[in-house]
């Protein structure tokens, strides 16, 4: 299971998120996607933890709390829908 963290402060760094989630267990991976064109942070992140129970506890405890001046959104990440032929770019 992967955790989606949205509405992040643009000042948040991977280390900040690792520290926040380390209180719930071992963080295996943390990514802060960047915009392809500008190279700026996109305001969300993905966090993988070593145990499902740790992830569930983090989601429950951190959902809709203020962190770094923003009300963050924390929930289970949903897989991206596959692009259909009608939605592809040329």
C-alpha positions, 0 to 999 in steps of 0.5 A, spaced: 500 500 500 502 506 498 500 513 501 498 519 498 499 526 501 496 532 498 496 539 499 503 539 501 507 546 502 511 547 497 517 548 502 516 540 504 522 536 502 523 528 502 526 529 509 521 532 512 516 527 510 520 521 512 521 524 519 513 525 519 512 518 517 518 515 521 513 516 527 509 511 525 514 506 522 519 504 517 519 509 511 521 504 505 520 510 500 518 517 499 517 521 493 515 528 491 514 528 484 516 534 480 513 538 474 516 536 468 516 543 464 518 547 470 522 542 475 517 545 481 514 540 486 507 539 484 504 539 492 503 532 493 507 526 495 507 518 495 510 514 501 511 507 502 512 504 509 514 497 511 508 494 514 501 495 512 499 496 519 503 502 520 501 505 513 493 505 516 495 508 523 499 514 519 493 515 514 488 515 520 492 519 524 494 524 519 488 525 515 486 532 515 491 535 520 495 542 519 502 540 517 507 546 515 502 551 515 497 547 510 491 542 511 494 536 508 490 530 505 493 523 507 489 517 504 491 510 500 494 512 493 489 509 488 492 507 481 492 511 475 487 509 470 490 507 464 490 512 458 484 510 453 485 510 446 480 516 446 484 520 451 491 519 448 495 525 445 498 526 438 
